[in-house]
């Protein structure tokens, strides 16, 4: 029996740190803390069996080659009868087999499983030198600049790029909620990778996205080889976030799909609220640039279901997401004076309210039918109001509301002028 088990228990999120390095010196490191560690150490995010445990992952900023450094003051004796999986073995289950492992200053030899003294600085120096020896990367499909720096996006296919992708996967477990490792041998995966570049060559890893190709039968064209392209894991490293890299990555993926005649639709797997916001902003901006929504709305104040379906298909968007963007556009138009003309009429406001409410009712019909008429009407009104508030928040973020319309949505839609304090997404 272990006395005072709390003395042998460590918070795994606090104990683990990531050290991304450009060179052998400590001044050339960027230190990151994981957001989650339950994928590694369980829901409690605790490690049992060590005192003063510290885990460091030294990761090269470009190649992502990794050195696992585990240090502790004392380890619980096996003789006490407590089953305890060594912490390094838990981590190695989620890292490439080439990962170097160091325990209390000694490295485990990959060939003879013997311990020997090693200098992590020497390893870092060797990795940096190797990375500068002319490693060949695929030709980027997109370049862009941010704050005077140039970035490139590469498209990799599995399993050909398995060695490169295997080093990236640990990031998804630590920074994407509910993520799991992908099958690196599945050829239906594509991986889009963002690098910071210098003189045309990658120098730092910024982030990546995995996408999966689902082949299915298309009833409209009777084709068997069309693809529903699903965005799966989407990640920008913490120190590169809020710099526009996610938007560039999303736009590049969508542009690549638009060029591919086999891709019928782009979807997203279990998006977070932050990704939903990114997706809304980029989709809406793209559809405005391409005049898709303007053309569609020009067919009548409220387009027909057939027209909406056709436009959604041409845009290669999931029907629910396209409909959301259309509602957002119509809502914006309802309060946007056009060349001195008056804002949209109250008649259009009523039509738009019904348009949105019919979609909400259809989506939730099974539940709403169980309610009595008065409760059903109240629930429908609440859901509609939440939807309009969410649209207002997005429009304010995009800064697409005209100055003449002020900060609010038109009175024809019965909405308050203040943005929603908490994000609500209603399908």
C-alpha positions, 0 to 999 in steps of 0.5 A, a space after each residue: 500500500 502506498 502512503 500519501 499517494 498524492 505525493 506520487 501524483 503529477 498533473 500531466 499538463 503541467 509536467 509536460 512542455 514542448 521546446 521547439 528549437 532552431 539551434 542548440 542554445 536555450 535562447 533559440 527555443 520556443 517553449 509551449 505548454 499543451 492544452 490537453 493531455 488526456 489522450 496520453 494520460 487519461 481523463 484525469 490528466 494525472 501521472 502516478 508513480 513519480 516525485 517531481 516529474 518533468 517531461 520535455 519534448 525537444 522538437 526541431 522547429 522544421 523537421 520536428 525530430 524529437 528528443 523525449 527527456 524525462 526527469 524525476 526525483 524518485 520512482 515508485 518501487 515495483 515491489 509495492 505491487 502497484 501497476 505503473 506503466 513507465 511514462 516514457 512508454 506511454 509517450 512513445 506509443 504516440 511518437 515515431 519510433 525514431 524518437 530519442 529517449 533520455 531518462 534522468 540524463 541518460 539516453 536509452 540506446 535504440 540498438 541495445 537498450 542500454 543506458 549511456 551518457 548523452 548531451 542533448 545540445 550535441 543532438 540538437 546541433 546535429 539535427 540543425 546541421 542535418 536540416 540545413 544540408 539540402 533536404 528537398 521539399 515538395 513544390 508549394 501550392 501557395 505562398 503568402 506574406 505576414 509581417 514581412 515574412 513569407 510562408 508556403 503551403 505544401 500538399 502531401 499525400 499518404 503514404 508517400 509522406 509518412 515519415 514527415 507526417 508522423 512527426 506532426 501527429 503528437 501536436 493534434 493530441 495536445 492541441 485538438 480536443 478529441 483528436 486521434 492519430 490518423 492512419 499514415 498508410 491510408 492513401 485517402 488522406 491528404 495533408 496540407 502543411 504550412 511552413 515559414 520560408 526563407 530564400 524559398 526554403 522552409 525553415 519552420 513548421 507552422 501548422 497543418 491540416 489532414 483531409 480525407 477523401 470519401 468516394 461515393 455514388 453521385 445520383 445527379 451525374 451517375 458517377 462512382 468516383 466523385 469525392 466528398 472531401 472532409 477536413 479533419 484535423 486543423 491546427 496552427 501552433 500556438 505561437 503562430 495563432 491569430 496571425 491569419 495562417 488558419 484563414 490562408 490554410 483553409 482558403 488554400 484547401 478550398 481552392 485546391 478542391 475547386 480545381 479538382 473536378 473529382 471533388 463534389 463537396 467540402 465538409 468538416 468533421 466535428 468542428 470546434 466553435 473557433 473553427 466554425 467561426 473561421 469557416 464562416 468568415 472565409 466562406 462568406 468572404 469567398 462567396 462575396 468575392 465570387 459574387 455567388 450570393 449576389 447572383 443567387 439573390 438576384 433570382 428573387 428576394 428569396 431564392 427557390 430551393 432548386 436554385 439554392 441546391 444548384 448554387 450550393 453544388 457549384 460552390 462545392 459546399 455542404 448544403 447546410 453551410 451554404 444555406 447558412 451563408 445565404 441567410 447571412 447574406 440576406 440578413 446583411 442585405 436587409 439592412 444595407 441601403 443601396 445607392 441612396 435607396 431605402 433599406 429593405 421593406 418590412 415585407 422582405 423582413 417578414 419573408 426572411 424571418 419565415 425563410 429562416 424559421 422554416 429551415 429551423 423547423 424542418 431541422 428540428 421537426 421531430 422534437 418540435 412536434 412533441 410540444 403543444 402549439 404555444 410552447 412550439 411557437 416559443 421555442 421556434 422564436 427563441 431559436 430564431 432569435 439566437 440565430 439572428 444574434 449569431 449572424 449579427 456577431 459574424 457580420 460585426 466581425 467581418 465589418 461588412 455592415 454599411 455605415 448607413 445601417 449603423 451597428 444593428 440589423 434592420 428593425 424588419 428582423 426584430 433584432 437588438 443592436 448589441 452583438 451576442 455575448 456568447 456564440 450560438 450556432 443553430 443549424 
